[in-house]
Amino acid sequence: MRTSGNPAFRKLPAGVGGGGYAGFNAAQAGAMRSQPGYQQAPPTAGERPMTVDDVVLKTAASLGVAFATGIATAIAVLSGSLSPYPPMIIGMLVGLGLSLYIIFKQKPSAALTLTYSAAEGVFLGAITGVFEALTPNTGIALQAILGTGLVFVVMLVLYKTGAVKVTPKLTKWIIGATVGAALLLLVNLLVSGFGGGSMFNGGPLGIGISLLLIGIAAFNLLLDFDMADTMIREGMPSKWAWFAAFGLMTTLVWLYLEMLRLLWQLNSE
């Protein structure tokens, strides 16, 4: 299975490779079917191979939960009934903890994925409320949502039409760029934490860095699409669609944050 820049997809189980299922490769499965009296048992709902519809529905459910908690949190912050910092910190920590657990345990779970989405919705809603208060009457949240959706659709079209092919060389480039982006964000956090100022305070440098990070996040979507496609082709059980949805959510959260930061810088000029 191809490597992905998204840590959620780094170490998927290899028990369903080569077009087989449940640990059998294609040759072994064919040999079994050729035995006299062989009858294939109908798969149960939990064992049937995942489909595109499974991934779409699970991702849509995850996005719906994130939208619901995000909008509620943003409204509460903008109305002044809720300070943005508690939900921001709690949402960030819960989301981070759940993401690490899901990634390292390789745990496909509806409850975990939806809880992660709810936590990220609270986190993003609190941040969105802050940016909305800093740039009133700009509709920055709606712009960020539309921008994120547009990038998602464009990258999906590019992937599905084959206009951009996910080759091993491109995969390595995207992973390297993602690691570099993570290091850049860490350095910026450390520098700003010690009073050195943030690189995202507007101006050509900040806007250029935000555009670069949006581009890297967008290309990570290609790897997510390809990895979900590979999981489907290899016949992984339908429950793994929740894991694919989780992987897509992590990239979309990052993309939305970068889009929000870019728009804030543009509206602050």
C-alpha positions as CSV (number, residue, x, y, z in Angstrom):
1,M,0.0,0.0,0.0
2,R,1.3,3.4,-1.0
3,T,2.7,5.7,1.7
4,S,0.6,8.8,2.5
5,G,1.5,12.2,3.9
6,N,-1.4,12.0,6.3
7,P,-0.2,10.2,9.4
8,A,-3.6,8.5,9.7
9,F,-2.8,6.4,6.6
10,R,0.8,5.6,7.4
11,K,0.4,2.1,8.8
12,L,-2.8,0.5,7.6
13,P,-3.1,-3.3,8.0
14,A,-1.6,-5.3,5.2
15,G,-4.0,-8.2,5.6
16,V,-6.1,-7.4,2.5
17,G,-3.5,-6.6,-0.1
18,G,-3.3,-7.9,-3.6
19,G,-7.0,-7.9,-4.2
20,G,-7.6,-10.6,-1.6
21,Y,-9.6,-10.4,1.6
22,A,-9.1,-11.3,5.2
23,G,-5.5,-12.2,4.8
24,F,-5.8,-14.3,1.6
25,N,-4.2,-13.1,-1.6
26,A,-5.8,-13.5,-5.0
27,A,-4.1,-16.9,-5.8
28,Q,-5.2,-18.4,-2.4
29,A,-8.7,-17.1,-2.8
30,G,-8.9,-18.6,-6.3
31,A,-7.6,-22.0,-5.1
32,M,-10.3,-22.1,-2.4
33,R,-13.0,-21.3,-4.9
34,S,-11.9,-24.2,-7.1
35,Q,-12.3,-26.8,-4.4
36,P,-15.3,-29.2,-4.9
37,G,-18.3,-28.2,-2.9
38,Y,-17.0,-24.8,-2.1
39,Q,-19.7,-22.3,-1.4
40,Q,-18.9,-18.7,-0.6
41,A,-20.7,-17.5,2.6
42,P,-22.5,-14.2,2.2
43,P,-20.5,-11.4,4.0
44,T,-22.1,-9.8,7.0
45,A,-22.7,-6.1,7.2
46,G,-19.5,-5.7,9.2
47,E,-17.4,-7.8,6.9
48,R,-18.4,-6.6,3.4
49,P,-15.8,-4.6,1.5
50,M,-15.9,-0.9,1.7
51,T,-17.2,1.2,-1.2
52,V,-17.0,4.7,-2.4
53,D,-20.5,5.3,-1.0
54,D,-19.2,4.2,2.5
55,V,-16.4,6.8,2.4
56,V,-18.7,9.5,1.1
57,L,-21.4,8.9,3.7
58,K,-19.0,8.6,6.6
59,T,-17.1,11.7,5.6
60,A,-20.3,13.6,5.2
61,A,-21.5,12.5,8.7
62,S,-18.1,13.6,10.2
63,L,-18.3,17.0,8.4
64,G,-21.9,17.4,9.6
65,V,-21.0,16.9,13.2
66,A,-18.0,19.3,12.9
67,F,-20.3,21.9,11.3
68,A,-22.9,21.6,14.0
69,T,-20.5,22.0,16.9
70,G,-18.5,24.6,15.1
71,I,-21.4,26.9,14.3
72,A,-22.8,26.5,17.8
73,T,-19.4,27.4,19.3
74,A,-18.8,30.3,17.0
75,I,-22.3,31.8,17.7
76,A,-21.7,31.5,21.5
77,V,-18.3,33.2,21.2
78,L,-19.6,36.1,19.0
79,S,-22.6,36.7,21.3
80,G,-20.2,37.1,24.2
81,S,-21.8,34.3,26.2
82,L,-18.7,32.1,25.9
83,S,-15.0,33.0,26.1
84,P,-13.2,31.5,23.1
85,Y,-10.2,30.2,25.0
86,P,-11.7,27.3,27.0
87,P,-13.4,25.7,24.0
88,M,-10.4,26.4,21.9
89,I,-8.0,24.7,24.3
90,I,-10.4,21.8,25.2
91,G,-11.3,21.1,21.6
92,M,-7.6,21.2,20.5
93,L,-6.5,18.8,23.3
94,V,-9.4,16.4,22.9
95,G,-9.0,16.4,19.1
96,L,-5.2,15.9,19.4
97,G,-5.6,13.1,21.9
98,L,-8.2,11.3,19.9
99,S,-6.2,11.7,16.6
100,L,-3.1,10.2,18.2
101,Y,-5.1,7.3,19.6
102,I,-6.8,6.5,16.3
103,I,-3.5,6.8,14.4
104,F,-1.4,4.6,16.6
105,K,-4.1,2.1,17.5
106,Q,-5.3,2.0,13.9
107,K,-8.8,2.0,15.2
108,P,-11.7,2.3,12.7
109,S,-14.6,3.5,14.9
110,A,-17.7,5.6,14.2
111,A,-17.7,6.8,17.8
112,L,-14.1,7.9,17.8
113,T,-14.3,9.6,14.4
114,L,-17.5,11.5,15.2
115,T,-16.1,12.5,18.6
116,Y,-12.9,13.7,17.0
117,S,-15.0,15.7,14.5
118,A,-17.1,17.2,17.3
119,A,-14.0,18.3,19.2
120,E,-12.4,19.8,16.0
121,G,-15.7,21.6,15.4
122,V,-15.5,23.2,18.8
123,F,-11.9,24.1,18.3
124,L,-12.5,25.6,14.8
125,G,-15.7,27.3,15.9
126,A,-13.9,29.1,18.8
127,I,-11.1,30.2,16.4
128,T,-13.6,31.3,13.8
129,G,-15.4,33.4,16.4
130,V,-12.1,35.2,17.2
131,F,-11.3,35.9,13.6
132,E,-14.9,37.1,12.9
133,A,-14.6,39.5,15.9
134,L,-11.2,40.8,14.6
135,T,-12.6,41.4,11.1
136,P,-16.3,42.4,11.5
137,N,-18.6,42.5,8.6
138,T,-16.2,40.6,6.3
139,G,-17.9,37.2,6.4
140,I,-14.5,35.6,6.8
141,A,-16.0,32.4,8.1
142,L,-18.2,31.9,5.1
143,Q,-15.3,32.8,2.8
144,A,-13.1,30.2,4.5
145,I,-15.7,27.5,4.2
146,L,-16.4,28.2,0.6
147,G,-12.6,28.4,-0.1
148,T,-12.0,25.1,1.6
149,G,-14.9,23.5,-0.3
150,L,-13.7,24.8,-3.6
151,V,-10.1,23.5,-3.0
152,F,-11.6,20.1,-2.1
153,V,-13.7,19.9,-5.2
154,V,-10.9,21.0,-7.5
155,M,-8.4,18.5,-6.1
156,L,-11.1,15.7,-6.3
157,V,-11.7,16.6,-10.0
158,L,-7.9,16.6,-10.7
159,Y,-7.6,13.2,-9.0
160,K,-10.6,11.6,-10.6
161,T,-9.8,12.8,-14.1
162,G,-6.1,11.8,-13.8
163,A,-5.0,15.3,-14.5
164,V,-2.6,14.9,-11.6
165,K,-1.4,11.4,-11.0
166,V,-0.3,10.3,-7.5
167,T,3.0,8.8,-8.3
168,P,5.7,7.6,-5.8
169,K,7.8,10.6,-6.7
170,L,4.9,13.1,-6.1
171,T,4.0,11.3,-2.9
172,K,7.6,11.7,-1.6
173,W,7.5,15.4,-2.6
174,I,4.2,16.0,-0.7
175,I,5.4,14.1,2.4
176,G,8.6,16.2,2.4
177,A,6.7,19.4,2.0
178,T,4.3,18.5,4.7
179,V,7.2,17.7,7.2
180,G,8.7,21.1,6.2
181,A,5.4,22.9,6.8
182,A,5.1,21.2,10.2
183,L,8.6,22.4,11.2
184,L,7.8,25.9,9.9
185,L,4.7,26.1,12.0
186,L,6.6,24.8,15.1
187,V,9.3,27.4,14.6
188,N,6.7,30.1,14.2
189,L,5.0,29.0,17.4
190,L,8.2,29.0,19.4
191,V,9.3,32.4,18.1
192,S,6.0,34.0,18.7
193,G,5.8,32.4,22.1
194,F,9.1,34.1,23.1
195,G,7.9,37.5,21.8
196,G,9.6,37.4,18.5
197,G,6.4,38.0,16.5
198,S,4.6,35.7,14.2
199,M,5.3,35.2,10.5
200,F,1.5,35.4,9.8
201,N,1.0,39.1,10.7
202,G,0.1,40.2,7.2
203,G,2.4,41.5,4.5
204,P,3.8,39.7,1.5
205,L,5.8,37.2,3.6
206,G,2.8,36.1,5.8
207,I,0.5,35.9,2.8
208,G,3.0,34.0,0.7
209,I,3.6,31.4,3.5
210,S,-0.2,31.0,4.0
211,L,-0.6,30.4,0.2
212,L,2.2,27.8,0.3
213,L,0.7,26.0,3.3
214,I,-2.7,25.9,1.5
215,G,-1.1,24.4,-1.5
216,I,0.6,21.7,0.6
217,A,-2.6,20.9,2.4
218,A,-4.5,20.7,-1.0
219,F,-1.9,18.2,-2.4
220,N,-2.3,16.2,0.8
221,L,-6.0,15.7,-0.3
222,L,-4.7,13.9,-3.4
223,L,-2.9,11.4,-1.1
224,D,-6.0,11.0,1.0
225,F,-8.1,10.3,-2.1
226,D,-5.6,7.8,-3.4
227,M,-5.3,6.0,-0.1
228,A,-9.1,5.7,0.3
229,D,-9.2,4.5,-3.3
230,T,-6.5,1.9,-2.5
231,M,-8.4,0.7,0.6
232,I,-11.5,0.2,-1.6
233,R,-9.6,-1.6,-4.3
234,E,-8.0,-4.0,-1.8
235,G,-11.3,-4.9,-0.3
236,M,-10.9,-3.6,3.2
237,P,-13.9,-4.2,5.4
238,S,-16.6,-1.4,5.3
239,K,-15.8,-0.3,8.9
240,W,-12.5,1.1,7.6
241,A,-14.5,3.8,5.8
242,W,-14.6,5.5,9.2
243,F,-10.8,5.5,9.2
244,A,-10.8,7.0,5.7
245,A,-13.2,9.7,6.8
246,F,-11.0,10.5,9.8
247,G,-8.0,10.9,7.5
248,L,-9.9,13.3,5.2
249,M,-11.1,15.2,8.2
250,T,-7.6,15.8,9.5
251,T,-6.5,17.4,6.2
252,L,-9.7,19.4,5.9
253,V,-9.2,20.8,9.4
254,W,-5.7,21.9,8.5
255,L,-6.9,23.4,5.1
256,Y,-9.7,25.4,6.7
257,L,-7.3,26.8,9.4
258,E,-4.8,28.0,6.7
259,M,-7.7,29.4,4.6
260,L,-9.0,31.3,7.6
261,R,-5.5,32.6,8.4
262,L,-5.0,33.8,4.8
263,L,-8.3,35.6,4.7
264,W,-7.6,37.3,8.0
265,Q,-4.3,38.6,6.7
266,L,-5.9,39.8,3.5
267,N,-8.7,41.6,5.4
268,S,-6.3,43.1,7.9
269,E,-4.3,44.9,5.1
